[in-house]
Amino acid sequence: MSSRPPLRRIAVLMVAVALALTGCGGGSDPAASDGVTVIATTTILGDIATNVVGDSGTVTVLVPVGASPHDYQASAQQVAEIQNADLVVANGLGLEEGLGDILDSARSDGANILEIAPLVNPLLFAAAGTGNGEDNGDAGDDPHFWLDPLRDAEAAHLIASALAVLEPETNWQERADVYARELAMADGQIQEILGAVPDDQRMLVTSHSAFGYFADRYGFQIIGVVIPGGSTLAEPSSSELSNLVSEIRNAGVPAIFAETTEPTTLADSLAAETGNSIQVIQLYTGSLGEPGGEAGTLAGMLVTNARRIADALS
């Protein structure tokens, strides 16, 4: 596991600096802006929040497209934005490892922070069947809920409820309903796409333990992960990698699924080590794709992932 600096002290200092900056002359008054101001930690949550907020406010995303939420560090300006926002939508359950202390300090100072993952019936890592061919004993709940579009619909309604407290005149739930229908259509499309994958081929080897919700929703088995645990910051041991190579050979899987937010070097090496003709396919997990692209929205990202999985396994 990679070591991290003492972020608590850094977080407190950044909050103090940010508050000092926003207290100086010339700063804008957040209350004077049009509509509600919402901060979302990830592009995924940003898409959900944007569909609920609509033209009744602004949504700002902290972690940029293509970056991993596991290790992202906020700037002083972003800390100030967190403090001044009407609502901060975070994932929670340890996903934002690099933002955790910042969010904790902001909450202590009165920031309005909504953590989604604990509220959408989270799965346990072990219950999701993750690990290098076996139950790896991960403790706690899996934060990667957004790979299940039905839970994403729940997230939209949670955001709508939080906004209704701030501004009850707007029908936020109606907007969440519209977005939920879009996600339901994506879910139906995903099921149709994945219908091409035979039952005995519904096995996944992934970069890290991020696909438990996908597997649970669509009837897949995760037989191994390259990086053990639910974070991309861990480091696999040589024995774990060796065991995974054996699992891949024994199962005869045709692909290892890597992630767009991380290098594929380790997955490429494992694929070569098996001695089989194994593809390394990148999927969107911690970030949407570029705006306007096939994975530029959450619904588009989920459907794109399904197509890539089906193409590799069917």
N, C-alpha and C positions, 0 to 999 in steps of 0.2 A: 504493500500500500504506500503511495506517495505521501511524504510528510507535507504539512501545510504550515505556513507561518501563523503566529498568534493573532488571528483575524479579529478577535474581540477588541483588542486595543486599537487596531487599525480602524475598525468600524466606528468606534466611539470618536476617534480623532477626525475621521472623514465627515461624520455627522456634524461635529462641532464646527469644522471649517465650512461645510455647506450652509449651515444655519447662519454663520457669520456673513457669508457672501450674500445670502438672500436678504439679510437684514440691512445691507448697505443701501445707500441712496441709488436710485436709478433702476432698481429691480421692479419687475412687473408684479402686480397684485393678482394671485391666482383667482381670487373671488371675482375679479373684474372680467375674467375671460368668459367667452360664450359657452354655456353648457357645462357639463361635468367634465372633470379631468381624471382620466384613468391611466394608471401605469400597469402594464402586463410584463411579467418577467421574461416570457418566451414568445417566439413568433406564433406558436400554437395557441397559447392563451390570448395573444393579441388578435388573432383571427376571430376567436370566439367572442371576445369583448367588443371588437369592432362591429360585428354583426348585431350585437345587442344595443350598443350605444348609437349607432347610425349617425345621423346629423345632429344629435343632441349633445354633442361634446367631442372631446378628442381622446384618442388612445395612443399612448407612447409605449414602445417595446424596448426593454433594456438590452436583452441579448440579441445581437444582430443575426441576420440570416447566415446560415452556415456555421455558426459557432455553437459549441456545446454548452448547455446550461450547467453542467456539472462543475466546471472550473472557471466560469466567467466572473471577472471582478468588476464592480461598478466604479465609475468615475465619481469625482466629487460633485460634478453637475448632476449626475443621475441620483446621487444620494439626496441632493436638494429637491429634485423632482419627486422622489419618493415621499419626502416630508410634506410637500405642498399639495400632493394629489388628493382628490376627493376619495379615491379608492385605488388600492394597490391589489392587483390580482396575481397571486403567486401560486405555484404548483404545490409546494410543501412536500412532506415526507422525505426530506433530505435531498431532493433533486438538485436544488440550487445550492450546491455545496460552497461555492465561492461567494454567494450572496447571503448565506444564512445569518451571519453575524450582523451584517448591515440591516437585514429585515428585522432581526430581533431588537436591535437598538432603536430602529425607527418605531417599532410597535411600542416599546417602552416609553417613547417620547410622544405617543398619542396618534401615530399614523394608523389609518384605517386599512388593515390588511386582511384580505380574504384568501385563505389557502383552500384550494379546490380538492386536491387529491384525497384528503382525509374524509371528505363529505360525499364521495361517490362510490361507496361500498368497496373499498380497496381490497385487492387480493393480497394474500401473503406471498412472498417470494417462493417459499418452499411449495405452497399449494399450487403455484403456477407451473411447477414442474421444471424449474430452471436449475442449471448446474452442469458440470462437466460429465454428463452421462448419468448423474445420480443426484439425489437430494443434497445440495451443497450446504444446507444448514443455515442459509441466510435468515437472519432474524428481522422481524418487522414487516411493514406493509410495502408493497411495490408502488412506486410513484408514477409509473408510466401508463396512466389510465387512458391517455388520449388516443391510443391505438385501438380503442373500442369506441366507435362513433356514437353508440347509445349513451355512454358515459359523457361524451362530449356534449350531447344534448342536455344532460343533467347539469353540466357545468354552466351552460348558457342560462339556464333557469336560476341557478344559484347567483350568478352575476346580476341577473335581472332583479332578484329579490334584494340584493345589497343596494342596487341603484334606487330601488323604490323607497328605501329608507331615506335616501338623500334627496330625492325629487319625486314625490308620490304622484305628481300631476301627469307624468309620462307613463304610457302603458308599455313598460319594459317587457313584461311577460309575453305580450303579443309578438314583439320582435323576436324573443327567444323561441316562441312557437314556430315562427316562420323558418328560423335557422334550424330548429330541430327537424322540421320536415325535410330540409335539404340534406341533413345528415342521415335521415332515415332512407332517403333515396340512394345516397352513397352506400349505405349498408347493404341495400338490396343489390346494387350493382357489384359490390365486392363479393357477395355470396354467389352471384352468377358467374363472375370471373373465376373464383376459386373452385367452382363446380367442376372445372376441367382437371383438377388435381385428384388422382385416385386416392382412396382412403389409405392404402399402404405406402403412399408417397408423401403423406402429410407429416413430414419430419423436418425440423429446422435446426440448423447450427448457426448461431448468431454471434455478433461481436461481443455483446454483453447482455445481461439479463433484462432486456427491455421489451420482450415480446410475449410476456405472460398473458396480458389482456387480449392480444390478438389471438393467441393460441386458444384461450378459453372461449372466445367468441366464435371462432370459425373452425374449431375442431382439429387443431394441430398439436403435435407433440414436439417440445423442445428437447432435443437429445444432447445438446451441448452448447456451451458458450466459450468464446475465446478468452475473454477477460472475466474472471470469476466475480460474482457479486453484481449488485445493481448499479455500480458506478464505473465510469470509464477511466477513473484514476487509479484503479487497482493494477497490479502487475502479476500475471500468471507465472507460476513456477514451472521449471522444466518438466517436472513429473506430471503436472496438470496438463501441459501441452502434449506430452507423450500419450497420456491417457485419452486425450481428445482425438489425436490422430487415430488411435485404435478404434474409438467409437465411430469415427467417420468411415473408416475402412469397413468395419463390421456392418454398419447400417447401409452402406452403399449410397449415401446421399450424393446428389450431383452438384450441390452448390453450398458455399458458405456465404451467409448474408452479412456483409459489413455495413457501415453507416457513412452517410455523407459528411458527418461532422468530425470524423476521425480518419487518420491514414489507414490504408488497407494493407500496409506492409506485413503485419503479423498474420493476417488472414491469407495473404498471398503465399507466405512461407509455409503455413500449415497445409494449404492446398497442394503445394509442390511436394511436401513431405509425405503425403498419403500415397504418392505414386499413381494416383488415379487422375482421370480427366475431370477435374472439379472446377467449376466456375466460381469466381468471387463477384457477387452481385451487391451493389450498394443500394441501401434502402434509406428512406427519410425517417429519422426517429426524433432527435432532439430539436430539429429545426425544419421549418418549411423550406421549399425551394425559392428561387428568385421570383419576385412579383411578376405576374404575367405568364409564368411557365406552367408546366403541367402539374407541378406540386406547389404552386404559389398560394394555394388556399388549403385549409385543413382537409376539406372533402376531396380536393384534387390530390393531395398528398396520400391520403389513405387508399384511394383508387389506384394511384400510380404504384404504390407498394404492392397492392394485390396483383396487378398485372405482372410486375417483375417476379413475384414469387411464383405465380402460376406458370409463366413462361419458363422458369428455371426447373420446376418440379414436374410439369405435366408432359 
